[in-house]
Amino acid sequence: MIRKNKKPRLNWIDFAVISSVVGFLIFVVLRVDSVLNYSWNWNHVFPFVMYLDEDTGQWVSNLLLEGLIITLRLAVYGIIISAVIGVVMGLCRISSNLFLRMVARSYVELVRNTPPLVFIFIFYFFLSTQLMPLLGIDELARSDSPAVKTMIWILCGDPILFSNFVSGLICLSIFEGAYITEIVRAGIQSIPRGQWEAGRAIGLSRIDVMRYVILPQAVSKIAPPLANQFITLIKDSSIVSLISIQELTFMAVEVGVSTSRIFEVWILVAVMYFVICYSCVLFFNWLERRAARSKR
Amino acid sequence: MSVNRKALFRYWKVSQQSRVVATLQYLVFMASLVWVVVHGANQMGYQWQWYNIPEYFYKVFEGEIYPGRLIKGLGVTVDLTLWCVGFTLLTGLITALLRMSDSISGRWLSTIYLELVRNTPLLVQLYLFYFVFSPIFGIDRFWTGVICLTFYEGSFVAEIIRSGVQSVERGQWEAGDSIGLTRWDNYRYIVIPQAIPIMLPPLTGQIINLIKHSSIVSVIAVADLTTEGRNIIADTFMSFEIWFTVAGIYLVLTLSLSMFVTWLENRTRVRT
């Protein structure tokens, strides 16, 4: 585009934009102040993130911060599990075996074409009634062995919420796995055919070609969209609050109901999500730039 | 020649055979999955009541057919989606134009909007709209849902439009400029006609997303398909049947649209 080179300058659009934004803000402030008569009280809300314990003189984390930690745990473990699912299913998706291709295709299409909400509800129903007893998560959470207990504390927090956490995690991972499957497939298929042929020509087996030739090249193509998927995972994890997984959004609903400081709570929670996701975006962009520089 | 043909025939036979085998394997696999589900449900003492489902699609009363609750819910979902499609295109167009414009504040505004939408969860946005904005402006639930979904999807559409316009080659702009077209004429006669075929498949994909994401308004009790499903389950405890039916309806909607996208993509690829 030619006009991109021009330096941006103030013109009539700016006046329209600025006046409409200012008008909108004035309208909102007037409505909140006069019509709704809302009295802002941020001091009620911040203690739910962290508060200073008077007796010990230490800062103690509260519901919202704990929720945030669970959200981050869900996201980190979720991306690992769903990456494993994604790689396995992605390989199935391009395998020469038609049966595997059909299974992987059905998985991807089913997950991607049902609404996330409906998927989570259906899957949670199965999970809580059939899969969780099968995996023996509850027994694990109730086990007396101190080693298991400390492991659960370190990895997932309170053992009381362990099975709750695991079911949210499994739901999310299977959901995101379908998207990562497609990322992996696209990454592998973006490697030129010649690479395959060259690998076969020097006598590597199909698996060896995949392992030594294709995958190392595909990884650099898969990494950026995978990083993006991590941010999506942080955002999508808010949906599992609807099946009572106690992450940030769930906690926000609780705090909002119990304090009735609804405006402040939701604005604060939105800001928390924004800060987390946006710092991830900046970090990944920095990584990508660095990787590009080292390649050159 | 005849040898070749024979080999070809044998190959065809083998691949045909393996295709049949794979299909059989697949069917057996799916059947066993279904069996696991049904068996598990039976072990829980679940009573299947599929015969109760049709009444949620339609009811016959005194010789006339009335829509059942699921169909009413589907109607609300479609209604919501259609409103959103219109508003989303408008929002996306305005945002994309602001982003590509010369104006500083326009670029700022659209960038802030895009980053805000991209970096917060849809559910949190919905709560924010429902608890904060709808009391401020006095909007009812349905329109809160429409505005929230528009706000969310608008950002994606803006990027689709922008990349569509920018994918038109630089030379096309320059050619338009050199034959003396004004900026507006350049858009109208040169850029837009070329950008639209590029934009159509992702835009349809976005409508699929819109249908899927519209289920989230059930959280604020807009009577859409998902809400109706949840209500029926609360009344009758037929969780499995209702959820499968609801998911099936969504699947039919989205899969038929995505087949349409594939068709569109193939058509544009052939033409260019």
Chai-1 contact restraints between the chains, C-beta under 6 A:
chainA,res_idxA,chainB,res_idxB,connection_type,confidence,min_distance_angstrom,max_distance_angstrom,comment,restraint_id
A,I2,B,W173,contact,1.0,0.0,6.0,A-B,restraint_1
A,P8,B,D102,contact,1.0,0.0,6.0,A-B,restraint_2
A,P8,B,I104,contact,1.0,0.0,6.0,A-B,restraint_3
A,N11,B,S103,contact,1.0,0.0,6.0,A-B,restraint_4
A,I13,B,S101,contact,1.0,0.0,6.0,A-B,restraint_5
A,I13,B,S103,contact,1.0,0.0,6.0,A-B,restraint_6
A,I13,B,G106,contact,1.0,0.0,6.0,A-B,restraint_7
A,D14,B,S103,contact,1.0,0.0,6.0,A-B,restraint_8
A,D14,B,S105,contact,1.0,0.0,6.0,A-B,restraint_9
A,V17,B,S105,contact,1.0,0.0,6.0,A-B,restraint_10
A,V17,B,G106,contact,1.0,0.0,6.0,A-B,restraint_11
A,V17,B,L109,contact,1.0,0.0,6.0,A-B,restraint_12
A,I18,B,S105,contact,1.0,0.0,6.0,A-B,restraint_13
A,V28,B,I136,contact,1.0,0.0,6.0,A-B,restraint_14
A,R31,B,I136,contact,1.0,0.0,6.0,A-B,restraint_15
A,V32,B,I136,contact,1.0,0.0,6.0,A-B,restraint_16
A,L98,B,A22,contact,1.0,0.0,6.0,A-B,restraint_17
A,F99,B,A22,contact,1.0,0.0,6.0,A-B,restraint_18
A,F99,B,Q25,contact,1.0,0.0,6.0,A-B,restraint_19
A,F99,B,Y26,contact,1.0,0.0,6.0,A-B,restraint_20
A,M102,B,Y26,contact,1.0,0.0,6.0,A-B,restraint_21
A,N113,B,L251,contact,1.0,0.0,6.0,A-B,restraint_22
A,N113,B,T254,contact,1.0,0.0,6.0,A-B,restraint_23
A,N113,B,L255,contact,1.0,0.0,6.0,A-B,restraint_24
A,T114,B,A247,contact,1.0,0.0,6.0,A-B,restraint_25
A,T114,B,Y250,contact,1.0,0.0,6.0,A-B,restraint_26
A,P115,B,K212,contact,1.0,0.0,6.0,A-B,restraint_27
A,P115,B,S215,contact,1.0,0.0,6.0,A-B,restraint_28
A,P115,B,Y250,contact,1.0,0.0,6.0,A-B,restraint_29
A,L117,B,S215,contact,1.0,0.0,6.0,A-B,restraint_30
A,L117,B,I216,contact,1.0,0.0,6.0,A-B,restraint_31
A,L117,B,T226,contact,1.0,0.0,6.0,A-B,restraint_32
A,V118,B,S215,contact,1.0,0.0,6.0,A-B,restraint_33
A,V118,B,V246,contact,1.0,0.0,6.0,A-B,restraint_34
A,V118,B,A247,contact,1.0,0.0,6.0,A-B,restraint_35
A,I122,B,W243,contact,1.0,0.0,6.0,A-B,restraint_36
A,F125,B,S239,contact,1.0,0.0,6.0,A-B,restraint_37
A,T129,B,M44,contact,1.0,0.0,6.0,A-B,restraint_38
A,Q130,B,G40,contact,1.0,0.0,6.0,A-B,restraint_39
A,K235,B,P121,contact,1.0,0.0,6.0,A-B,restraint_40
A,S238,B,P121,contact,1.0,0.0,6.0,A-B,restraint_41
A,S238,B,L123,contact,1.0,0.0,6.0,A-B,restraint_42
A,S238,B,V124,contact,1.0,0.0,6.0,A-B,restraint_43
A,I239,B,L123,contact,1.0,0.0,6.0,A-B,restraint_44
A,T249,B,L123,contact,1.0,0.0,6.0,A-B,restraint_45
A,I262,B,F131,contact,1.0,0.0,6.0,A-B,restraint_46
A,F263,B,V132,contact,1.0,0.0,6.0,A-B,restraint_47
A,W266,B,Y127,contact,1.0,0.0,6.0,A-B,restraint_48
A,W266,B,L128,contact,1.0,0.0,6.0,A-B,restraint_49
A,W266,B,F131,contact,1.0,0.0,6.0,A-B,restraint_50
A,W266,B,V132,contact,1.0,0.0,6.0,A-B,restraint_51
A,A270,B,T120,contact,1.0,0.0,6.0,A-B,restraint_52
A,A270,B,V124,contact,1.0,0.0,6.0,A-B,restraint_53
A,A270,B,L128,contact,1.0,0.0,6.0,A-B,restraint_54
A,Y273,B,T120,contact,1.0,0.0,6.0,A-B,restraint_55
A,Y273,B,P121,contact,1.0,0.0,6.0,A-B,restraint_56
A,Y273,B,V124,contact,1.0,0.0,6.0,A-B,restraint_57
A,F274,B,N119,contact,1.0,0.0,6.0,A-B,restraint_58
A,F274,B,T120,contact,1.0,0.0,6.0,A-B,restraint_59
A,C277,B,N119,contact,1.0,0.0,6.0,A-B,restraint_60
A,Y278,B,N119,contact,1.0,0.0,6.0,A-B,restraint_61
